């Protein structure tokens, strides 16, 4: 482990923690990223497949790329940015989903999001209340929103969905979003493989108890998921308001499965289809991401939980069943599993990204509040309008770092 006596400890080496640490380190402070995993990146996780392609098992899109700070960082790192429009910005493949049906679906979805824009004119309620009763496309609208929130609309705050801001510009990094984020911490001291058991802020300095020893710091930036913060024993003295906020902002679940695809040239690069259009529990399948001979499969909400419970093989079995049902039984011979990551089973994540329960959207501000100028909080769940994204995490990490720096300047000036 690096020095156990530092100015600022950053708990969590995901996008928020890396952003905070980069700013603090560059300002000349002795800081340390304390990360439970043997790698940085958190829920941004790039691996190399057997063909040598970088695949993102966690976040993969530079959402709102025209205002996303990771876009400029990618450029500064010399990364390859792919600006091909995303598959959801174009028509879906017509297997079991005709062009006319797609027009009807887009009309229904547009109406839903128009009503969502007006959500804060009424008391908060489940986002499902904004569906048009009896509309044939409601199940597919809910399915799509499990990819957005990781949970079904009856469990999600209408206010929270309405507050999400997206410029509609979506790019990708060919070398991987996880590679981009972890590389941004170059030169910053890091303690990997150091799960934090408790943060004791009762004394003159903050004491961080980890599996590899204790660390003391003047201040700490806490950049871990709400699934960790909801543990009432994580802080000493306890911080019940943080636990309450975290419980109101649980992590939804979205998982990816990558498949190899024989005779991939049959499909247009970046094309997509839904496994089923008549049910909520369905996958979204992106054909030839980056033009590669692959299919990126996406599963959300209750379906993802069910597949995780059945084991990794269940993801391939489900995808194969949906794809052959749409394209034909012979298609099964053309696909093989490459890699899946179960984020719910990942003990340092326990989910994918946060959503607000009905009536809990304002808990994001509660979660982001500092405690006694010593504990500072960051992460996508702290963001009012950019939650669930790596750039939302970045902004909150930078905000926490700036708070630390401002307090230290005031203390030094006395």
NUVOPA-845857 format. One record per residue (C-alpha): x, y, z; residue in three letters; residue number from 1. Coordinates in Angstrom, 1 decimal. Example, Ala and Ser with C-alpha at 12.3 -4.5 7.8 and 13.67 -1.06 7.14 Angstrom:
<rs>
<u=12.3; v=-4.5; w=7.8; rest=ala; nr=1>
<u=13.7; v=-1.1; w=7.1; rest=ser; nr=2>
</rs>
This chain:
<rs>
<u=0.0; v=0.0; w=0.0; rest=unk; nr=1>
<u=1.1; v=3.6; w=-0.6; rest=unk; nr=2>
<u=1.4; v=5.9; w=2.4; rest=unk; nr=3>
<u=-1.3; v=5.3; w=5.0; rest=unk; nr=4>
<u=-1.1; v=8.9; w=6.1; rest=unk; nr=5>
<u=-2.4; v=11.3; w=3.5; rest=unk; nr=6>
<u=-4.1; v=14.6; w=3.0; rest=unk; nr=7>
<u=-7.2; v=13.2; w=1.2; rest=unk; nr=8>
<u=-8.3; v=9.6; w=0.8; rest=unk; nr=9>
<u=-10.6; v=8.9; w=-2.2; rest=unk; nr=10>
<u=-12.7; v=5.8; w=-1.5; rest=unk; nr=11>
<u=-13.6; v=4.2; w=-4.8; rest=unk; nr=12>
<u=-11.6; v=4.2; w=-8.1; rest=unk; nr=13>
<u=-14.5; v=4.6; w=-10.5; rest=unk; nr=14>
<u=-15.2; v=7.6; w=-12.7; rest=unk; nr=15>
<u=-16.0; v=9.9; w=-9.8; rest=unk; nr=16>
<u=-13.1; v=8.8; w=-7.7; rest=unk; nr=17>
<u=-10.6; v=9.1; w=-10.5; rest=unk; nr=18>
<u=-11.9; v=12.6; w=-11.4; rest=unk; nr=19>
<u=-11.6; v=13.7; w=-7.8; rest=unk; nr=20>
<u=-8.2; v=12.2; w=-7.3; rest=unk; nr=21>
<u=-6.8; v=13.6; w=-10.6; rest=unk; nr=22>
<u=-7.8; v=17.2; w=-9.5; rest=unk; nr=23>
<u=-6.5; v=16.8; w=-6.0; rest=unk; nr=24>
<u=-3.2; v=15.2; w=-7.1; rest=unk; nr=25>
<u=-2.6; v=17.9; w=-9.7; rest=unk; nr=26>
<u=-3.3; v=20.6; w=-7.0; rest=unk; nr=27>
<u=-0.3; v=19.1; w=-5.1; rest=unk; nr=28>
<u=-2.1; v=17.3; w=-2.3; rest=unk; nr=29>
<u=-1.0; v=13.9; w=-1.0; rest=unk; nr=30>
<u=-4.0; v=11.8; w=-2.0; rest=unk; nr=31>
<u=-4.6; v=8.1; w=-2.3; rest=unk; nr=32>
<u=-7.3; v=6.2; w=-4.2; rest=unk; nr=33>
<u=-8.5; v=3.3; w=-2.1; rest=unk; nr=34>
<u=-10.1; v=0.7; w=-4.4; rest=unk; nr=35>
<u=-11.6; v=-2.6; w=-3.5; rest=unk; nr=36>
<u=-11.0; v=-4.2; w=-6.9; rest=unk; nr=37>
<u=-7.6; v=-5.1; w=-8.4; rest=unk; nr=38>
<u=-8.2; v=-2.5; w=-11.1; rest=unk; nr=39>
<u=-9.5; v=1.1; w=-11.5; rest=unk; nr=40>
<u=-12.6; v=2.0; w=-13.4; rest=unk; nr=41>
<u=-15.4; v=0.8; w=-11.1; rest=unk; nr=42>
<u=-18.5; v=0.2; w=-13.3; rest=unk; nr=43>
<u=-16.4; v=1.1; w=-16.3; rest=unk; nr=44>
<u=-14.8; v=-2.2; w=-17.2; rest=unk; nr=45>
<u=-13.0; v=-2.9; w=-20.5; rest=unk; nr=46>
<u=-11.6; v=-6.3; w=-21.4; rest=unk; nr=47>
<u=-10.0; v=-7.7; w=-24.5; rest=unk; nr=48>
<u=-11.8; v=-10.5; w=-26.3; rest=unk; nr=49>
<u=-10.1; v=-13.5; w=-28.0; rest=unk; nr=50>
<u=-10.0; v=-11.5; w=-31.3; rest=unk; nr=51>
<u=-8.2; v=-8.6; w=-29.7; rest=unk; nr=52>
<u=-11.1; v=-6.3; w=-29.6; rest=unk; nr=53>
<u=-11.7; v=-4.0; w=-26.5; rest=unk; nr=54>
<u=-15.2; v=-4.6; w=-25.2; rest=unk; nr=55>
<u=-16.9; v=-2.6; w=-22.5; rest=unk; nr=56>
<u=-18.7; v=-4.8; w=-20.0; rest=unk; nr=57>
<u=-19.8; v=-1.7; w=-18.1; rest=unk; nr=58>
<u=-20.6; v=1.8; w=-19.5; rest=unk; nr=59>
<u=-19.7; v=2.0; w=-23.1; rest=unk; nr=60>
<u=-21.2; v=5.3; w=-24.5; rest=unk; nr=61>
<u=-20.0; v=8.8; w=-24.2; rest=unk; nr=62>
<u=-23.5; v=10.1; w=-23.6; rest=unk; nr=63>
<u=-24.0; v=13.9; w=-24.2; rest=unk; nr=64>
<u=-20.6; v=13.6; w=-25.8; rest=unk; nr=65>
<u=-20.6; v=17.3; w=-26.9; rest=unk; nr=66>
<u=-20.5; v=18.3; w=-23.2; rest=unk; nr=67>
<u=-19.0; v=15.2; w=-21.7; rest=unk; nr=68>
<u=-15.5; v=15.9; w=-20.2; rest=unk; nr=69>
<u=-14.4; v=12.3; w=-21.0; rest=unk; nr=70>
<u=-14.6; v=13.3; w=-24.7; rest=unk; nr=71>
<u=-11.8; v=15.8; w=-24.3; rest=unk; nr=72>
<u=-9.8; v=13.5; w=-22.1; rest=unk; nr=73>
<u=-10.1; v=10.8; w=-24.7; rest=unk; nr=74>
<u=-8.7; v=13.2; w=-27.3; rest=unk; nr=75>
<u=-5.8; v=14.2; w=-24.9; rest=unk; nr=76>
<u=-5.0; v=10.5; w=-24.4; rest=unk; nr=77>
<u=-4.9; v=9.9; w=-28.2; rest=unk; nr=78>
<u=-8.0; v=7.6; w=-28.1; rest=unk; nr=79>
<u=-10.0; v=6.7; w=-31.2; rest=unk; nr=80>
<u=-13.5; v=8.3; w=-30.9; rest=unk; nr=81>
<u=-16.2; v=6.7; w=-33.0; rest=unk; nr=82>
<u=-19.0; v=9.2; w=-33.8; rest=unk; nr=83>
<u=-21.2; v=6.8; w=-35.7; rest=unk; nr=84>
<u=-24.8; v=7.5; w=-34.6; rest=unk; nr=85>
<u=-26.1; v=4.9; w=-32.0; rest=unk; nr=86>
<u=-28.4; v=2.1; w=-33.0; rest=unk; nr=87>
<u=-31.3; v=3.6; w=-31.1; rest=unk; nr=88>
<u=-31.1; v=6.7; w=-33.3; rest=unk; nr=89>
<u=-32.1; v=4.7; w=-36.4; rest=unk; nr=90>
<u=-34.8; v=2.2; w=-37.4; rest=unk; nr=91>
<u=-34.7; v=-1.2; w=-35.9; rest=unk; nr=92>
<u=-34.4; v=-4.4; w=-38.0; rest=unk; nr=93>
<u=-37.8; v=-5.5; w=-39.2; rest=unk; nr=94>
<u=-37.7; v=-9.1; w=-37.9; rest=unk; nr=95>
<u=-41.1; v=-9.3; w=-36.2; rest=unk; nr=96>
<u=-41.2; v=-5.5; w=-36.1; rest=unk; nr=97>
<u=-42.5; v=-3.9; w=-39.3; rest=unk; nr=98>
<u=-41.7; v=-0.4; w=-40.4; rest=unk; nr=99>
<u=-45.3; v=0.6; w=-39.7; rest=unk; nr=100>
<u=-45.2; v=-0.9; w=-36.2; rest=unk; nr=101>
<u=-42.0; v=0.9; w=-35.5; rest=unk; nr=102>
<u=-43.6; v=4.2; w=-36.5; rest=unk; nr=103>
<u=-46.5; v=3.4; w=-34.1; rest=unk; nr=104>
<u=-44.1; v=2.6; w=-31.3; rest=unk; nr=105>
<u=-42.1; v=5.8; w=-31.8; rest=unk; nr=106>
<u=-45.3; v=7.7; w=-31.7; rest=unk; nr=107>
<u=-46.4; v=6.0; w=-28.4; rest=unk; nr=108>
<u=-42.9; v=6.5; w=-26.9; rest=unk; nr=109>
<u=-42.9; v=10.2; w=-27.9; rest=unk; nr=110>
<u=-46.2; v=10.7; w=-26.2; rest=unk; nr=111>
<u=-44.8; v=9.1; w=-23.0; rest=unk; nr=112>
<u=-41.8; v=11.3; w=-23.0; rest=unk; nr=113>
<u=-43.8; v=14.4; w=-23.6; rest=unk; nr=114>
<u=-45.9; v=13.6; w=-20.6; rest=unk; nr=115>
<u=-42.7; v=12.9; w=-18.7; rest=unk; nr=116>
<u=-41.5; v=16.4; w=-19.5; rest=unk; nr=117>
<u=-44.6; v=17.7; w=-17.6; rest=unk; nr=118>
<u=-44.2; v=15.4; w=-14.7; rest=unk; nr=119>
<u=-43.1; v=18.0; w=-12.2; rest=unk; nr=120>
<u=-46.3; v=19.9; w=-12.6; rest=unk; nr=121>
<u=-47.9; v=17.2; w=-10.4; rest=unk; nr=122>
<u=-46.9; v=15.4; w=-7.3; rest=unk; nr=123>
<u=-44.3; v=12.7; w=-7.8; rest=unk; nr=124>
<u=-45.5; v=9.3; w=-8.7; rest=unk; nr=125>
<u=-44.3; v=6.1; w=-10.4; rest=unk; nr=126>
<u=-43.3; v=6.8; w=-14.0; rest=unk; nr=127>
<u=-45.6; v=4.0; w=-15.1; rest=unk; nr=128>
<u=-48.5; v=6.4; w=-14.4; rest=unk; nr=129>
<u=-47.5; v=8.3; w=-17.5; rest=unk; nr=130>
<u=-48.2; v=5.4; w=-19.8; rest=unk; nr=131>
<u=-51.3; v=5.7; w=-22.0; rest=unk; nr=132>
<u=-53.7; v=3.1; w=-20.6; rest=unk; nr=133>
<u=-54.2; v=0.2; w=-22.9; rest=unk; nr=134>
<u=-51.5; v=1.2; w=-25.5; rest=unk; nr=135>
<u=-50.2; v=-1.9; w=-27.2; rest=unk; nr=136>
<u=-46.6; v=-0.6; w=-27.0; rest=unk; nr=137>
<u=-46.6; v=-0.1; w=-23.2; rest=unk; nr=138>
<u=-44.6; v=-3.3; w=-22.5; rest=unk; nr=139>
<u=-41.9; v=-2.3; w=-25.0; rest=unk; nr=140>
<u=-41.7; v=1.3; w=-23.6; rest=unk; nr=141>
<u=-41.2; v=-0.3; w=-20.1; rest=unk; nr=142>
<u=-38.6; v=-2.7; w=-21.5; rest=unk; nr=143>
<u=-36.6; v=0.2; w=-23.1; rest=unk; nr=144>
<u=-36.7; v=2.0; w=-19.8; rest=unk; nr=145>
<u=-35.2; v=-0.9; w=-18.0; rest=unk; nr=146>
<u=-32.2; v=-0.3; w=-20.2; rest=unk; nr=147>
<u=-32.3; v=3.4; w=-19.0; rest=unk; nr=148>
<u=-32.9; v=2.9; w=-15.3; rest=unk; nr=149>
<u=-32.2; v=-0.8; w=-14.7; rest=unk; nr=150>
<u=-35.7; v=-1.1; w=-13.2; rest=unk; nr=151>
<u=-39.3; v=-1.2; w=-14.3; rest=unk; nr=152>
<u=-41.3; v=2.0; w=-14.5; rest=unk; nr=153>
<u=-43.6; v=1.3; w=-11.5; rest=unk; nr=154>
<u=-40.5; v=1.4; w=-9.3; rest=unk; nr=155>
<u=-39.1; v=4.6; w=-10.7; rest=unk; nr=156>
<u=-39.8; v=8.3; w=-9.8; rest=unk; nr=157>
<u=-41.3; v=10.3; w=-12.6; rest=unk; nr=158>
<u=-39.5; v=13.4; w=-11.3; rest=unk; nr=159>
<u=-36.2; v=11.6; w=-11.6; rest=unk; nr=160>
<u=-36.7; v=10.5; w=-15.2; rest=unk; nr=161>
<u=-37.9; v=14.0; w=-16.1; rest=unk; nr=162>
<u=-34.8; v=15.6; w=-14.7; rest=unk; nr=163>
<u=-32.4; v=13.5; w=-16.7; rest=unk; nr=164>
<u=-30.6; v=15.7; w=-19.3; rest=unk; nr=165>
<u=-29.3; v=14.3; w=-22.6; rest=unk; nr=166>
<u=-27.9; v=16.3; w=-25.5; rest=unk; nr=167>
<u=-28.6; v=13.4; w=-27.9; rest=unk; nr=168>
<u=-25.0; v=13.2; w=-29.0; rest=unk; nr=169>
<u=-23.5; v=9.7; w=-28.3; rest=unk; nr=170>
<u=-20.0; v=8.6; w=-29.2; rest=unk; nr=171>
<u=-17.8; v=5.7; w=-28.2; rest=unk; nr=172>
<u=-14.1; v=5.1; w=-27.5; rest=unk; nr=173>
<u=-12.7; v=2.3; w=-29.6; rest=unk; nr=174>
<u=-10.1; v=1.4; w=-26.9; rest=unk; nr=175>
<u=-12.9; v=1.2; w=-24.3; rest=unk; nr=176>
<u=-14.5; v=3.6; w=-21.8; rest=unk; nr=177>
<u=-13.0; v=1.6; w=-18.9; rest=unk; nr=178>
<u=-9.5; v=2.0; w=-20.4; rest=unk; nr=179>
<u=-10.1; v=5.7; w=-20.8; rest=unk; nr=180>
<u=-11.3; v=6.2; w=-17.2; rest=unk; nr=181>
<u=-8.6; v=4.1; w=-15.5; rest=unk; nr=182>
<u=-5.9; v=5.8; w=-17.6; rest=unk; nr=183>
<u=-6.9; v=9.2; w=-16.3; rest=unk; nr=184>
<u=-5.5; v=8.2; w=-12.9; rest=unk; nr=185>
<u=-1.9; v=7.8; w=-14.3; rest=unk; nr=186>
<u=0.6; v=8.9; w=-11.6; rest=unk; nr=187>
<u=-2.0; v=9.1; w=-8.8; rest=unk; nr=188>
<u=-1.1; v=6.8; w=-5.8; rest=unk; nr=189>
<u=-3.5; v=3.9; w=-5.6; rest=unk; nr=190>
<u=-4.2; v=1.1; w=-3.1; rest=unk; nr=191>
<u=-5.8; v=-1.7; w=-5.1; rest=unk; nr=192>
<u=-7.4; v=-4.7; w=-3.6; rest=unk; nr=193>
<u=-8.3; v=-2.7; w=-0.5; rest=unk; nr=194>
<u=-12.0; v=-3.0; w=0.3; rest=unk; nr=195>
<u=-13.1; v=-0.4; w=2.9; rest=unk; nr=196>
<u=-14.9; v=-1.9; w=5.9; rest=unk; nr=197>
<u=-15.5; v=1.3; w=7.9; rest=unk; nr=198>
<u=-14.9; v=5.0; w=7.8; rest=unk; nr=199>
<u=-14.4; v=6.4; w=11.3; rest=unk; nr=200>
<u=-14.8; v=10.2; w=11.4; rest=unk; nr=201>
<u=-15.1; v=10.5; w=15.2; rest=unk; nr=202>
<u=-11.5; v=11.6; w=15.8; rest=unk; nr=203>
<u=-9.3; v=14.5; w=14.7; rest=unk; nr=204>
<u=-8.6; v=12.8; w=11.4; rest=unk; nr=205>
<u=-10.6; v=10.4; w=9.3; rest=unk; nr=206>
<u=-9.7; v=6.8; w=9.7; rest=unk; nr=207>
<u=-10.4; v=4.4; w=6.8; rest=unk; nr=208>
<u=-10.3; v=0.8; w=7.8; rest=unk; nr=209>
<u=-9.5; v=-1.6; w=4.9; rest=unk; nr=210>
<u=-8.8; v=-5.2; w=4.4; rest=unk; nr=211>
<u=-5.1; v=-4.3; w=4.0; rest=unk; nr=212>
<u=-4.7; v=-1.9; w=6.9; rest=unk; nr=213>
<u=-5.9; v=1.5; w=8.1; rest=unk; nr=214>
<u=-5.4; v=4.8; w=6.4; rest=unk; nr=215>
<u=-5.7; v=8.2; w=8.0; rest=unk; nr=216>
<u=-6.5; v=11.4; w=6.2; rest=unk; nr=217>
<u=-7.6; v=15.0; w=6.8; rest=unk; nr=218>
<u=-10.6; v=14.5; w=4.5; rest=unk; nr=219>
<u=-12.1; v=11.7; w=2.5; rest=unk; nr=220>
<u=-14.0; v=11.7; w=-0.8; rest=unk; nr=221>
<u=-16.6; v=8.9; w=-0.7; rest=unk; nr=222>
<u=-17.2; v=7.7; w=-4.3; rest=unk; nr=223>
<u=-18.8; v=4.3; w=-3.9; rest=unk; nr=224>
<u=-22.2; v=3.1; w=-5.1; rest=unk; nr=225>
<u=-25.4; v=3.5; w=-3.1; rest=unk; nr=226>
<u=-25.4; v=-0.2; w=-2.6; rest=unk; nr=227>
<u=-22.4; v=0.3; w=-0.3; rest=unk; nr=228>
<u=-23.6; v=3.5; w=1.3; rest=unk; nr=229>
<u=-26.8; v=1.9; w=2.4; rest=unk; nr=230>
<u=-24.9; v=-0.2; w=4.9; rest=unk; nr=231>
<u=-25.7; v=1.5; w=8.3; rest=unk; nr=232>
<u=-22.3; v=0.2; w=9.7; rest=unk; nr=233>
<u=-20.2; v=1.8; w=7.0; rest=unk; nr=234>
<u=-19.7; v=5.1; w=9.0; rest=unk; nr=235>
<u=-18.7; v=5.7; w=12.6; rest=unk; nr=236>
<u=-20.5; v=7.7; w=13.9; rest=unk; nr=237>
<u=-23.4; v=6.5; w=11.8; rest=unk; nr=238>
<u=-24.8; v=8.8; w=9.1; rest=unk; nr=239>
<u=-28.5; v=7.8; w=8.9; rest=unk; nr=240>
<u=-29.3; v=10.6; w=6.4; rest=unk; nr=241>
<u=-26.9; v=9.1; w=4.0; rest=unk; nr=242>
<u=-28.2; v=5.6; w=4.5; rest=unk; nr=243>
<u=-31.8; v=6.9; w=3.9; rest=unk; nr=244>
<u=-30.7; v=8.7; w=0.8; rest=unk; nr=245>
<u=-28.9; v=5.6; w=-0.5; rest=unk; nr=246>
<u=-32.0; v=3.4; w=0.1; rest=unk; nr=247>
<u=-34.1; v=5.8; w=-1.9; rest=unk; nr=248>
<u=-31.6; v=5.6; w=-4.7; rest=unk; nr=249>
<u=-30.9; v=1.9; w=-5.2; rest=unk; nr=250>
<u=-28.9; v=0.5; w=-8.1; rest=unk; nr=251>
<u=-30.9; v=-0.9; w=-11.0; rest=unk; nr=252>
<u=-29.5; v=-3.8; w=-13.0; rest=unk; nr=253>
<u=-28.3; v=-3.9; w=-16.6; rest=unk; nr=254>
<u=-26.0; v=-6.6; w=-18.0; rest=unk; nr=255>
<u=-24.3; v=-7.1; w=-21.3; rest=unk; nr=256>
<u=-23.5; v=-10.3; w=-23.1; rest=unk; nr=257>
<u=-21.2; v=-10.3; w=-26.2; rest=unk; nr=258>
<u=-21.6; v=-12.9; w=-28.9; rest=unk; nr=259>
<u=-19.4; v=-13.7; w=-31.9; rest=unk; nr=260>
<u=-21.3; v=-13.8; w=-35.2; rest=unk; nr=261>
<u=-20.5; v=-15.8; w=-38.2; rest=unk; nr=262>
<u=-21.3; v=-14.3; w=-41.6; rest=unk; nr=263>
<u=-21.8; v=-11.0; w=-40.0; rest=unk; nr=264>
<u=-21.8; v=-9.2; w=-43.3; rest=unk; nr=265>
<u=-25.4; v=-10.1; w=-43.7; rest=unk; nr=266>
<u=-26.2; v=-7.3; w=-41.2; rest=unk; nr=267>
<u=-25.6; v=-3.6; w=-41.4; rest=unk; nr=268>
<u=-23.0; v=-2.3; w=-38.9; rest=unk; nr=269>
<u=-24.7; v=-0.8; w=-35.8; rest=unk; nr=270>
<u=-28.1; v=-2.3; w=-36.5; rest=unk; nr=271>
<u=-30.4; v=-3.4; w=-33.8; rest=unk; nr=272>
<u=-33.4; v=-5.5; w=-33.0; rest=unk; nr=273>
<u=-35.6; v=-6.3; w=-29.9; rest=unk; nr=274>
<u=-36.0; v=-9.9; w=-29.1; rest=unk; nr=275>
<u=-39.7; v=-9.4; w=-28.5; rest=unk; nr=276>
<u=-41.9; v=-6.4; w=-28.8; rest=unk; nr=277>
<u=-44.8; v=-7.7; w=-26.8; rest=unk; nr=278>
<u=-43.3; v=-8.2; w=-23.4; rest=unk; nr=279>
<u=-41.2; v=-6.3; w=-20.8; rest=unk; nr=280>
<u=-38.6; v=-9.1; w=-20.3; rest=unk; nr=281>
<u=-36.7; v=-8.9; w=-23.6; rest=unk; nr=282>
<u=-33.2; v=-8.2; w=-24.7; rest=unk; nr=283>
<u=-31.9; v=-5.5; w=-27.1; rest=unk; nr=284>
<u=-29.4; v=-6.8; w=-29.7; rest=unk; nr=285>
<u=-26.9; v=-4.5; w=-31.4; rest=unk; nr=286>
<u=-25.3; v=-6.1; w=-34.5; rest=unk; nr=287>
<u=-21.8; v=-5.4; w=-35.5; rest=unk; nr=288>
<u=-20.7; v=-2.8; w=-33.0; rest=unk; nr=289>
<u=-17.8; v=-0.9; w=-34.4; rest=unk; nr=290>
<u=-18.4; v=-3.0; w=-37.5; rest=unk; nr=291>
<u=-17.1; v=-6.1; w=-35.7; rest=unk; nr=292>
<u=-18.4; v=-9.6; w=-36.2; rest=unk; nr=293>
<u=-20.2; v=-9.5; w=-32.9; rest=unk; nr=294>
<u=-23.6; v=-8.9; w=-31.2; rest=unk; nr=295>
<u=-23.8; v=-6.8; w=-28.1; rest=unk; nr=296>
<u=-26.8; v=-8.1; w=-26.1; rest=unk; nr=297>
<u=-28.4; v=-5.9; w=-23.4; rest=unk; nr=298>
<u=-30.7; v=-7.1; w=-20.6; rest=unk; nr=299>
<u=-32.3; v=-4.9; w=-17.9; rest=unk; nr=300>
<u=-34.4; v=-4.9; w=-14.8; rest=unk; nr=301>
<u=-36.2; v=-8.0; w=-13.6; rest=unk; nr=302>
<u=-35.0; v=-10.0; w=-16.6; rest=unk; nr=303>
<u=-31.4; v=-9.3; w=-15.7; rest=unk; nr=304>
<u=-32.0; v=-10.3; w=-12.1; rest=unk; nr=305>
<u=-33.6; v=-13.6; w=-13.3; rest=unk; nr=306>
<u=-30.7; v=-14.4; w=-15.6; rest=unk; nr=307>
<u=-28.1; v=-13.6; w=-13.0; rest=unk; nr=308>
<u=-29.8; v=-16.0; w=-10.6; rest=unk; nr=309>
<u=-29.7; v=-18.8; w=-13.2; rest=unk; nr=310>
<u=-26.0; v=-18.3; w=-13.9; rest=unk; nr=311>
<u=-23.9; v=-17.0; w=-16.8; rest=unk; nr=312>
<u=-25.0; v=-19.7; w=-19.3; rest=unk; nr=313>
<u=-28.6; v=-18.5; w=-18.9; rest=unk; nr=314>
<u=-27.7; v=-15.2; w=-20.7; rest=unk; nr=315>
<u=-26.6; v=-17.1; w=-23.8; rest=unk; nr=316>
<u=-29.5; v=-19.5; w=-23.7; rest=unk; nr=317>
<u=-32.0; v=-16.6; w=-23.5; rest=unk; nr=318>
<u=-30.3; v=-14.6; w=-26.2; rest=unk; nr=319>
<u=-30.1; v=-17.6; w=-28.5; rest=unk; nr=320>
<u=-33.8; v=-18.3; w=-27.9; rest=unk; nr=321>
<u=-34.9; v=-14.7; w=-28.7; rest=unk; nr=322>
<u=-32.6; v=-14.4; w=-31.7; rest=unk; nr=323>
<u=-33.6; v=-17.7; w=-33.3; rest=unk; nr=324>
<u=-37.2; v=-16.8; w=-32.6; rest=unk; nr=325>
<u=-36.8; v=-13.6; w=-34.6; rest=unk; nr=326>
<u=-34.4; v=-14.6; w=-37.3; rest=unk; nr=327>
<u=-34.8; v=-18.4; w=-37.7; rest=unk; nr=328>
<u=-33.7; v=-21.6; w=-36.0; rest=unk; nr=329>
<u=-30.5; v=-21.8; w=-38.1; rest=unk; nr=330>
<u=-29.2; v=-18.7; w=-36.6; rest=unk; nr=331>
<u=-28.2; v=-20.5; w=-33.4; rest=unk; nr=332>
<u=-25.2; v=-22.1; w=-35.3; rest=unk; nr=333>
<u=-23.8; v=-18.7; w=-36.1; rest=unk; nr=334>
<u=-23.4; v=-17.3; w=-32.5; rest=unk; nr=335>
<u=-21.1; v=-18.2; w=-29.6; rest=unk; nr=336>
<u=-20.7; v=-16.5; w=-26.2; rest=unk; nr=337>
<u=-17.7; v=-14.3; w=-25.7; rest=unk; nr=338>
<u=-18.1; v=-12.6; w=-22.3; rest=unk; nr=339>
<u=-20.8; v=-11.5; w=-19.8; rest=unk; nr=340>
<u=-20.4; v=-9.6; w=-16.5; rest=unk; nr=341>
<u=-23.0; v=-10.0; w=-13.8; rest=unk; nr=342>
<u=-23.1; v=-6.6; w=-12.1; rest=unk; nr=343>
<u=-25.6; v=-7.6; w=-9.5; rest=unk; nr=344>
<u=-23.3; v=-10.5; w=-8.4; rest=unk; nr=345>
<u=-20.3; v=-8.1; w=-8.4; rest=unk; nr=346>
<u=-19.8; v=-7.6; w=-4.7; rest=unk; nr=347>
<u=-18.2; v=-4.2; w=-5.1; rest=unk; nr=348>
<u=-21.1; v=-2.9; w=-7.3; rest=unk; nr=349>
<u=-24.2; v=-5.0; w=-6.5; rest=unk; nr=350>
<u=-26.0; v=-3.4; w=-9.5; rest=unk; nr=351>
<u=-25.4; v=-1.1; w=-12.4; rest=unk; nr=352>
<u=-26.5; v=2.5; w=-11.8; rest=unk; nr=353>
<u=-28.9; v=4.4; w=-9.6; rest=unk; nr=354>
<u=-32.6; v=5.2; w=-10.1; rest=unk; nr=355>
<u=-34.8; v=7.1; w=-7.7; rest=unk; nr=356>
<u=-37.8; v=5.4; w=-6.1; rest=unk; nr=357>
<u=-41.1; v=7.4; w=-6.4; rest=unk; nr=358>
<u=-40.9; v=10.4; w=-4.0; rest=unk; nr=359>
<u=-37.1; v=10.0; w=-3.6; rest=unk; nr=360>
<u=-35.7; v=12.1; w=-6.5; rest=unk; nr=361>
<u=-34.5; v=14.9; w=-4.1; rest=unk; nr=362>
<u=-32.4; v=12.4; w=-2.2; rest=unk; nr=363>
<u=-29.7; v=12.9; w=-4.8; rest=unk; nr=364>
<u=-29.0; v=16.3; w=-3.3; rest=unk; nr=365>
<u=-29.0; v=14.8; w=0.2; rest=unk; nr=366>
<u=-26.5; v=12.2; w=-0.9; rest=unk; nr=367>
<u=-24.2; v=14.8; w=-2.3; rest=unk; nr=368>
<u=-24.0; v=17.0; w=0.8; rest=unk; nr=369>
<u=-20.6; v=17.1; w=2.6; rest=unk; nr=370>
<u=-20.4; v=16.2; w=6.3; rest=unk; nr=371>
<u=-18.5; v=18.6; w=8.7; rest=unk; nr=372>
<u=-16.1; v=19.7; w=6.0; rest=unk; nr=373>
<u=-14.4; v=16.3; w=6.2; rest=unk; nr=374>
<u=-16.4; v=13.8; w=4.3; rest=unk; nr=375>
<u=-17.4; v=14.6; w=0.7; rest=unk; nr=376>
<u=-19.6; v=12.5; w=-1.6; rest=unk; nr=377>
<u=-19.4; v=11.8; w=-5.3; rest=unk; nr=378>
<u=-20.7; v=9.4; w=-7.8; rest=unk; nr=379>
<u=-23.4; v=9.2; w=-10.5; rest=unk; nr=380>
<u=-26.1; v=8.9; w=-7.8; rest=unk; nr=381>
<u=-25.2; v=12.3; w=-6.5; rest=unk; nr=382>
<u=-26.0; v=14.0; w=-9.9; rest=unk; nr=383>
<u=-29.5; v=15.5; w=-10.3; rest=unk; nr=384>
<u=-29.5; v=15.5; w=-14.1; rest=unk; nr=385>
<u=-26.6; v=13.2; w=-15.3; rest=unk; nr=386>
<u=-27.1; v=10.3; w=-13.0; rest=unk; nr=387>
<u=-26.3; v=6.8; w=-14.3; rest=unk; nr=388>
<u=-23.5; v=8.2; w=-16.5; rest=unk; nr=389>
<u=-19.7; v=8.4; w=-16.3; rest=unk; nr=390>
<u=-19.8; v=12.1; w=-17.0; rest=unk; nr=391>
<u=-22.3; v=12.6; w=-14.2; rest=unk; nr=392>
<u=-19.8; v=10.8; w=-12.0; rest=unk; nr=393>
<u=-17.0; v=13.0; w=-13.3; rest=unk; nr=394>
<u=-18.8; v=16.2; w=-12.5; rest=unk; nr=395>
<u=-19.6; v=15.1; w=-9.0; rest=unk; nr=396>
<u=-16.0; v=14.0; w=-8.4; rest=unk; nr=397>
<u=-14.6; v=17.3; w=-9.6; rest=unk; nr=398>
<u=-17.2; v=19.2; w=-7.5; rest=unk; nr=399>
<u=-16.1; v=17.2; w=-4.4; rest=unk; nr=400>
<u=-12.4; v=17.9; w=-5.1; rest=unk; nr=401>
<u=-13.1; v=21.6; w=-5.5; rest=unk; nr=402>
<u=-14.9; v=21.6; w=-2.1; rest=unk; nr=403>
<u=-11.9; v=20.0; w=-0.5; rest=unk; nr=404>
<u=-9.5; v=22.5; w=-2.1; rest=unk; nr=405>
<u=-11.7; v=25.5; w=-1.1; rest=unk; nr=406>
<u=-11.8; v=24.3; w=2.6; rest=unk; nr=407>
<u=-8.1; v=23.7; w=2.7; rest=unk; nr=408>
<u=-7.4; v=27.2; w=1.3; rest=unk; nr=409>
<u=-9.7; v=28.7; w=4.0; rest=unk; nr=410>
<u=-8.0; v=26.7; w=6.7; rest=unk; nr=411>
<u=-4.5; v=27.7; w=5.5; rest=unk; nr=412>
<u=-5.5; v=31.4; w=5.3; rest=unk; nr=413>
<u=-6.4; v=31.6; w=9.0; rest=unk; nr=414>
</rs>
